[in-house]
Amino acid sequence: MTRDDKFKLVEKFIIENQHAYYRLAFSYVKNKENALDIVQESILKALRSIDRVDEVKYMKTWFYRIIVNTAIDFIRKHQRMSIMDDEILESHLPSLEDDVTDFDLQEAVDHLSPNYKTIIILRFFEDLKIEEIAEVTGDNINTVKTRLYAALRKLRIEMGEEQVYEQNG
């Protein structure tokens, strides 16, 4: 496959999946402009490292890895800066009980460490398989499974559901 073919393929792939990439970036920063910046920087990184893509079947996990790493780097660089998007501000005034639950879950996920947060987002929000998550994170499958179970336990504790499971179990 020529370099031009790779560029065309990556371009088509990014355009077809742009909403998923934006959603993934947004799940980290909770701000439209920052999420768009992360996606844009990820595209630049992808185009610069296009020679690393050997097979089309790995393109999805390759680009997810770039976005996740770019988002984590962005958060590290901007730790003290906290900008809220209008949608987030509106979510502080939920109109339905389900909205409260969703907000609590989002808040609990945001409190996880980057490793746990990445696994939860990729597994449950992006619907990736354990094997795909392992490719994105560069970890082995057993490490991903262990972190997934640990993250889920932390989420239950964060949301106060651990006591419910212990009482009913």
Beta strands, then each sheet from edge to edge (+ up, - down):
end
